[in-house]
């Protein structure tokens, strides 16, 4: 994807600020701060934010010497050559992983506390409780709280204007926002008809799958149209495909095209919803095969470790875990796993209510350990023998002239 921020849905970049003496990270620069620093002859106390609330030795904040996008913009603004880019400043795309995993968390403070250093997925339902968000320190995506809204109320109780205004505020105050989900409509049967979905009782919308898709598309177009009222930053909302079958997802894709949304051109990244509770079956692989034909780069919402280890997905070259079109995925099931699992050795947290040792359902150490297991499963799926064999066959078919040449020993 042609983007300045990895898995961002928009051509926007963020600058991490560091203490001028200690070099410790303080968080993302605000848009106004970036403009001030770009206008200055060189970073210094007169053009950089003060180091408030950090290490006593620091007295102002500055971008890193290796911040590719900041210094590229700084040089371009002055019409200077870019020898710096050829001398030790690596382009971020060189080191980006094939697939980005956003760890879902209900602990919004992880965005700015330094408790974790990897990308996060945070719910709007949690973030809207925070009155004064702080400068963030990790990249993150925003989940819209769609499942909670529909399961609890059978409808959306938050207006598009309210949602867009809050997202614009988070984008300004926290920084590092890669993209935000729209107020989409899930298509699980219990969400539509009501009843139990696992341990969750759903009110039911009483609508059809097609109507859920129509409202999902309509909300995306509404959010993108009203975004300029609240921010001059590039719009962060991505289209999300909803459905209950492979054909239904393709129908949703066509609905976006019919609504004038240029999927794949203006919007290369799309989310795939309503798959969280399908990953123990082969259905998700069939959905991936269908969406492969669209050429979109995809984010899969709510994938678990069990899904990544499913035998069919390990074998299937077209599965979302082996197909190169998958850009990212997220899951917050580590917290549920911790709630019913064993406490990690060495953890010292206690319950605020009882004062007794508590489980690791709010523990960044547990989330980090669980994330490592998921990444290992993801790598195993990507490097499975079936995938390698399929890739070799595809290569031979595409380039028989090269495939026929003898391999030269290293």
Order of alpha helices (4+ residues) and beta strands (2+ residues): beta-beta-alpha-beta-alpha-alpha-beta-alpha-beta-alpha-beta-alpha-alpha-beta-alpha-beta-beta-alpha-beta-alpha-beta-alpha-beta-alpha-alpha-beta-alpha-alpha-alpha-alpha
